Amino acid sequence: MEVVLKLLWAFLVGGALCVIAQILIDKTKLTPARILVGFVVAGVILGAVGVYKPFAEFAGAGATTPLSGFGYLISKGVREAVDRQGLLGAFTGGLAAAAGGTAAALCFGLLASAICRGGKPRG
């Protein structure tokens, strides 16, 4: 039952973040790209002040999968790298923390482009 509850919370929190983004798209003049950047920046800021970590522990993938989770990952990586390497970590920590997910996205995108036919649809 505990696993089902965790899945439910992840679904609800992730869905709520998507609803917020959709409302911003529908009700403001902000472009989707600016909204996405806003989500990343919000994740960085909330991660830097220590608010996003308890939120991510509570919501699981519902908080770490959206772009705000990417921002949190970057802030967490920078904080850890600065603790280990000093000022140099401020420049390398975010890249190192996000490298695995970025590499996976590139590899899966390349694989999908190799499997699927691109270009204009037939018909």
Number of C-alpha atoms within 10 A of each C-alpha: 6 7 8 9 10 16 16 14 18 21 16 15 20 20 15 14 17 13 12 13 16 14 11 15 16 12 8 10 9 11 11 14 10 12 17 15 14 16 21 21 19 18 25 23 17 19 24 18 10 14 13 24 19 11 16 19 12 15 20 19 18 24 28 22 13 18 19 25 25 22 27 29 24 24 25 21 21 25 18 16 21 17 13 12 12 12 12 12 19 18 13 16 24 22 16 14 19 15 12 11 11 12 11 11 12 12 12 12 12 11 11 12 11 10 9 8 9 9 6 6 6 4 3
